[in-house]
Structure formats: C-alpha cells, structure tokens
Amino acid sequence: KNEVEQSPQNLTAQEGEFITINCSYSVGISALHWLQQHPGGGIVSLFMLSSGKKKHGRLIATINIQEKHSSLHITASHPRDSAVYICADASGGSYIPTFGRGTSLIVHP
Amino acid sequence: GAGVSQSPSNKVTEKGKDVELRCDPISGHTALYWYRQSLGQGLEFLIYFQGNSAPDKSGLPSDRFSAERTGGSVSTLTIQRTQQEDSAVYLCASSLYTDTQYFGPGTRLTVL
C-alpha cells in the first residue's frame, strides 16, 4: 500500500521568506502532484511531475526518484500563499492518487 | 472556458435519505474522479472514470455509494441511506487522459 507523508504539518512564515514543504512516498510513482487548497476549499493543481524539476512563477517543485521524495519551494513568500499544500502520489502504473495529509501554511505580512 | 462545475454546492439531508451529487467536467476531458474530504481529514479517492473503460470503484467506502458517467461527460454520485459519517465535502475533478486534474468547487454534504 502506498503511503504519502508530508512535513511539516503546519508552517508559519514571514512575508518574503523561502519556504520548503516536503513529501515522501513509499511506492514507485506514475506521477506526483502538488495541490493548493485555499480557505473556502477550492483546490488548484500546481504541478504534476514524474522526474526532475518544474517551475511556475515563485513556485518550484522537485522530485528525487531514488529517494522517493519531492519538495515544493516557494520563493519570496506572500500572504496570498497562505493555504494548505497537498502532495499526492499516483503509483504503480495507476493514476489514482494517494494523498498526504497536507501542510497548512500561513504567511504573515 | 468553463471549469468543472458541481451541484448542489450545499446539501443538507436527513439520515436514511438518498442523495445525488452532480459533476459537469471540462468538455473533452476523458477522465473524471470523485473524492471526499471529511472535516479535518485528507482527500480520499472514491471512483475514477476513464473514457469508455470500466470505472475503478476501489475507493467507494460501501455499497451505499455508486456513481455513473453518462455519455462520457456528466457524472452523478449517489449515496443511498445516508449516514452521519457520510458528511463531507465531495469533490470532482477531470483531466485529459492522465494529465493535470482540474477540480470542481465541491458539494458540502451534511447528514443530520
């Protein structure tokens, strides 16, 4: 059974700080997703990756296949980045994801 | 263009009643997923449709739950004889094959 662990569970930062959220999974992936869920519940897919690194604006996602580990980085954090960030891993040839419990990020001005 | 839509946005029902939740995926998307998010819990996979293939129902928590996808487009999730533990936000997502998933706003179900 695939297990997806995220850390930290909660994270507080000051505006402008560099933020890293970590995700570890136990089974080889088909694709790893990073999702953002804002207060109010809407979910947005940030990245889907199976190798290497992807960048979109101030967000960077990396993955290390050998270590079964992914990180989401936020550069120059802003209060509007405050949200829950969820890692999800679809493994073993399936595209059905197993979700982490999420990391709650609060960025103070 | 239009994103994924879900209806109703909120549903309050009495224990034992049946409910139907609707999802309209993005036009042309071949895959449709249903998820559930209970209060304070993570996202939980329920069912997956991909094109004309048989759906993957491995996440459905009991036989009270069923889902259909008509014409490869609109999907309905039905919960029969609702229980209080069914209270959650039910989320639908669609994608083109196995590409990025686009989520709907969810239906908040409250079973009294």
Interface residues (C-beta under 8 A of the other chain):
Chain A: S30 A31 H33 L35 G41 G42 I43 V44 S45 M48 I86 A88 A90 S94 Y95 I96 P97 T98 F99 G100 R101 G102
Chain B: A31 Y33 Q37 G42 L43 E44 F45 Y48 D56 S58 G59 V89 L91 A93 T98 D99 T100 Q101 Y102 F103 P105 G106
